[in-house]
Amino acid sequence: LAAGQSWAQEPVRGGTLNMIVQPEPPTVMIGIGRVSPVYFVGSKMFEGLITLAPDMTPLPMLAESWDISEDGRVYTFHLRHGVKWHDGQPFTSADVAFSFSQFLPEAVSRVRTVMQKVESIEAPDDHTVVFTLKEPYAAFMMVFEVSDSPIVARHIYEGTNIFENPANEKPVGTGPFVFSKWERGQYIHLVRNDAYWKENRPYLDE
């Protein structure tokens, strides 16, 4: 009973969570590395347009809502307002368009395959992204989750060799935790994102 009562308590702000990541990841930039330890760390710093419920139902993340045309060809994502990259720059539709037109097709084979089904990607304003498919593709929504498609900052990666960009060693995302330090062979340190878009989250300090 006591254990049940403790789990039912409201979360308390503050504290440190120490966890083992084994083996040590080759990188913590989730868009570049495609193995489990990279996801384990990188998913705390990066986000996708959606997340997935346990039953695989799409749920809002960086996109707060979306519309799908009746013919199944046009997907319009409405992005959250007030989201910032960890370096303070605003997150906009230009980042999403860049991620899916340039960065992710180069870095992630599955995204490259899915994007071949896309006729166009448009960003009519800072908070709207429109994907038009060549033909309907029922599984299209599944590619927008962070494990396949972390959204990256255009101002950091555009015009660079994405595999050699210095930001891969000190990632800049939109997620609840910010990269602080990596002592290879010892620890990776992430700290609370005080400017995180989800109010009063995360609870942990580091």
Solvent accessible surface area in square Angstrom, and as a share of the most:
residue,aa,sasa,rsa
1,L,182,0.91
2,A,77,0.60
3,A,67,0.52
4,G,46,0.44
5,Q,107,0.47
6,S,61,0.39
7,W,219,0.77
8,A,83,0.64
9,Q,127,0.56
10,E,145,0.65
11,P,77,0.49
12,V,125,0.72
13,R,133,0.49
14,G,24,0.23
15,G,41,0.39
16,T,73,0.43
17,L,99,0.49
18,N,133,0.68
19,M,114,0.51
20,I,153,0.77
21,V,40,0.23
22,Q,143,0.64
23,P,84,0.53
24,E,74,0.33
25,P,3,0.02
26,P,92,0.58
27,T,15,0.09
28,V,0,0.00
29,M,0,0.00
30,I,1,0.00
31,G,0,0.00
32,I,38,0.19
33,G,8,0.08
34,R,82,0.30
35,V,74,0.43
36,S,84,0.54
37,P,18,0.11
38,V,0,0.00
39,Y,61,0.23
40,F,76,0.32
41,V,8,0.05
42,G,0,0.00
43,S,40,0.26
44,K,71,0.30
45,M,0,0.00
46,F,4,0.02
47,E,9,0.04
48,G,1,0.01
49,L,0,0.00
50,I,1,0.01
51,T,41,0.24
52,L,45,0.22
53,A,19,0.15
54,P,145,0.91
55,D,106,0.55
56,M,111,0.50
57,T,65,0.38
58,P,35,0.22
59,L,74,0.37
60,P,59,0.37
61,M,37,0.16
62,L,0,0.00
63,A,0,0.00
64,E,78,0.35
65,S,50,0.32
66,W,58,0.20
67,D,80,0.42
68,I,82,0.42
69,S,40,0.26
70,E,187,0.84
71,D,82,0.42
72,G,17,0.16
73,R,66,0.24
74,V,45,0.26
75,Y,11,0.04
76,T,24,0.14
77,F,0,0.00
78,H,60,0.27
79,L,1,0.01
80,R,51,0.18
81,H,125,0.56
82,G,63,0.60
83,V,5,0.03
84,K,100,0.42
85,W,4,0.02
86,H,36,0.16
87,D,71,0.37
88,G,43,0.41
89,Q,89,0.40
90,P,82,0.52
91,F,4,0.02
92,T,27,0.16
93,S,3,0.02
94,A,28,0.22
95,D,7,0.03
96,V,0,0.00
97,A,21,0.16
98,F,9,0.04
99,S,0,0.00
100,F,1,0.01
101,S,61,0.40
102,Q,94,0.42
103,F,0,0.00
104,L,0,0.00
105,P,22,0.14
106,E,96,0.43
107,A,17,0.13
108,V,4,0.03
109,S,73,0.47
110,R,101,0.37
111,V,0,0.00
112,R,101,0.37
113,T,79,0.46
114,V,5,0.03
115,M,21,0.09
116,Q,118,0.52
117,K,68,0.29
118,V,17,0.10
119,E,106,0.48
120,S,41,0.26
121,I,43,0.22
122,E,95,0.43
123,A,45,0.35
124,P,91,0.57
125,D,75,0.39
126,D,84,0.44
127,H,51,0.23
128,T,20,0.12
129,V,0,0.00
130,V,23,0.13
131,F,0,0.00
132,T,19,0.11
133,L,0,0.00
134,K,119,0.50
135,E,114,0.51
136,P,82,0.52
137,Y,63,0.24
138,A,112,0.87
139,A,40,0.31
140,F,0,0.00
141,M,15,0.07
142,M,53,0.24
143,V,1,0.00
144,F,0,0.00
145,E,30,0.14
146,V,24,0.14
147,S,44,0.29
148,D,23,0.12
149,S,0,0.00
150,P,0,0.00
151,I,2,0.01
152,V,0,0.00
153,A,1,0.01
154,R,101,0.37
155,H,92,0.41
156,I,34,0.17
157,Y,7,0.03
158,E,89,0.40
159,G,84,0.81
160,T,63,0.37
161,N,81,0.42
162,I,7,0.03
163,F,99,0.41
164,E,135,0.60
165,N,12,0.06
166,P,112,0.70
167,A,15,0.12
168,N,11,0.06
169,E,86,0.39
170,K,142,0.60
171,P,5,0.03
172,V,31,0.18
173,G,0,0.00
174,T,2,0.01
175,G,0,0.00
176,P,29,0.18
177,F,27,0.11
178,V,35,0.20
179,F,25,0.11
180,S,53,0.34
181,K,96,0.41
182,W,33,0.11
183,E,57,0.25
184,R,127,0.46
185,G,65,0.63
186,Q,139,0.62
187,Y,100,0.38
188,I,42,0.21
189,H,58,0.26
190,L,26,0.13
191,V,48,0.28
192,R,32,0.12
193,N,10,0.05
194,D,117,0.60
195,A,64,0.49
196,Y,27,0.10
197,W,50,0.18
198,K,77,0.33
199,E,141,0.63
200,N,109,0.56
201,R,101,0.37
202,P,15,0.09
203,Y,70,0.27
204,L,54,0.27
205,D,65,0.34
206,E,66,0.29
